[in-house]
Amino acid sequence: MKDTRRRWLAIAAVMFGVGWGANQFASLLIAYHQKRGLTISVNEALFGIYALGLVPALILGGPASDRWGRRRVVRPAAVMSVVATLVLMVGAHSTPLLFLGRFLAGTASGGVMAAGTAWVKELSVPPYDLTAGEQSGARRAAIALSAGFGLGPLVAGLIAEWGPLPLVVSYVPHLAVMALVLPGLWRVPETVHHAAGLGPSLAARMRVPAAGHPRFLSIVTPLAPWVFGSASVSFAVLPSIVSDRTRGFGIAFAGLIAVLTLGVGILVQPVARRLDRLDSSRGAVAGLTLVAVGMLIAAWAAGLDSPLVVVAAGAVLGAGYGFCLVAGLLEVQRIANPDELAGLDAVFYGLAYVGFAFPIALAELSRFTSFTVLLLCLAGVVAVCLTVVASYSRKPLRHE
């Protein structure tokens, strides 16, 4: 059994690598501004176009892997993550290539996230793993993604701040990570056993009836955008707001905020799991409460132009990210039937990545008002979502 018990680890390692490649760009936004002269609006558009590649890949990749198998989706998507990084390296001084590279990175992430999350969950139960608990699959997938999202921008930011050829060399560590994790992907067993094309068609699977489940609509839908909404505001917006106060180490500071946000997100996940209950939405309520408080602290940081308060905001938003991610994944794992697990994962991640549009919206709206006002408005929207979720925590939430 030792041979099969850790099969999930190879998929989690690939998710870590793809997460690294997806988010390494976050700490380089200031570098492109300083060294290429790209405006804040262009930078945020480069950050956000990732979601334009990711969402269609999620919509297609999750149901496709439910129909034809995890391997057929995850393998090419993981290779595409490498291609995306190579395009970003070649396009160091070409804005169109940067947009292409970011789009490809999003497509790769979309292919790996839903199918990979489902694959990890399926390899975290018997007969593949006799020791895992009910929540192990969701926990393992969440930690792998969060660790990659956090370490990628930290390493890239440190190299960009003090290394040679920063807009090229900063991407090299991701290539090294993928070289280490990709070979193991080809040794992982398939867990979808109707991969020859049997069962419902791809079009039928894309409908994902479980997305209409009352618990999904009342808890997951208002929760999901704040998973990456909280994180993206923390590491893509806040460092830029205080860039005048962090001259000389601004790129490294951006990397620090990214790893702080996502590191705290990992550390709080055991607490988030313990809060989870079938008959209560208290994990989701805790997550949204933390996000609302984090947005208020972020608004305070913008008003004071204080890097130290940005650090505090990043930590609280990171805790909100971790709680919301775990709460959402556990709800999906609970609601989905086995043959639509990746499809419902895809819907969840698609809603979660709506949050990647927040930095773009904030950058555009900042021409009309201050970031302090905008962040206070975001806190108000979070409060509305929190009210919706909390109202259902007082009602029976039986699993159907």
C-alpha positions, 0 to 999 in steps of 0.5 A: 500500500505504500506504493499507492498511498502518496500518488496524490502527492505527484498531482499536488506537486504539479498544482504547486508548480502551476500555481507558482507559474500563475502568480510569479507575475504578481511581484513583477508588476512594479518591475515592469512599471519601473524598468519598462515604463508600463502604466498601472492600468496596463499592469493591472490588465496584464494581471487580469488577462490571466483570468480570461484564459483561465475561466474558459479553460475551467469551464471546458477542462473540468467537465472534459476531465470528468468525461475523458479522464484527468490525465488528458486535461492535466498533462497538456495544461501542465506543459502549457504552464512551461510554455507560458513562462518561456513566452514571458521570458522572450517577451520581456520587452514586448507588451503583446507577448506579455499579454500572450504569456499571461493568457497562456498561464491562465489557460494552463491554470484553468486546465490544472485547477479543476481537474487536478483538484478532483484528481487529488481528492480521488487519490485521497480515498481508498483504495489509493489512500487508506489513511486519509480523512474526509477532508484530506483531498480538499486540504491537500489541493488547497495547500498545494495551490496556496504554496505555489501562489505564495512562493512564486512571487516571493522568489521572482520578486527577490530576483527581480529586485537584486538579480541580473536581467530581472525580467528574464531571470526571475522566471527561471525558478519556475522552469526548474520547479516544473522540470522536477514535478512534471516527470511524476505526472506520467506515473499517476493512475487514472481515476476516471474509468469511463475515459473511453467516452462513455457516459454523458456527452461533454455538452451535458457535463458542462451543465453541472446540475449541482451548481443549482444546489441550494447550498451552492447558491446560498453559500458558495456563490456569494463566497467564491469571488472573495477567495482570490478577490481578497488575495489579488487586492492584497498582492496586486493593489496594496504594494503599488499604493505605497510604492513611493514609500518603498523605493529601493525595495518595492519589488521585494516588498511586493513579493513579501506581501504575496508570500505573507498573504498566501502563507497566512492563508495556508496556516489558517486552513487547519482552523478553517477545517475544524470550523466546517460543519454540514449544518452550518456555514460558520466557516464561510461566515468567518472567512467573509468576516476576515475579508471585510476587516482586511478591506477596512485595514487596506483602506486605512493603509491607503489613507496613511500611505503606510507599508506597515499597515499594508503588511497588517492588511495582507495578513488579515486578507490572507486569513480570509483567503484561506478560510474562504478557499477551504470552506468553498472546496469542502462545500463542493466536495460535499455537494458534487456527485462523483461524476461531476466533481471536476465540473463543480470544482470548475464552477467554483474556481470560475466564480473565485477568479472573478476576484482577479478582476478587482485590481483592474476595476480598482485601477480604472476607478482610481481615476475618479476617486481615492483607493481609500474610498474604493477599498471601503466600498469593497468592504461594503460589498463583502458585508452584503455577501456576508449577510447573505451567507450568515442568514443561511447559517441560521437555517437547516442546511441539510445535504441532499 
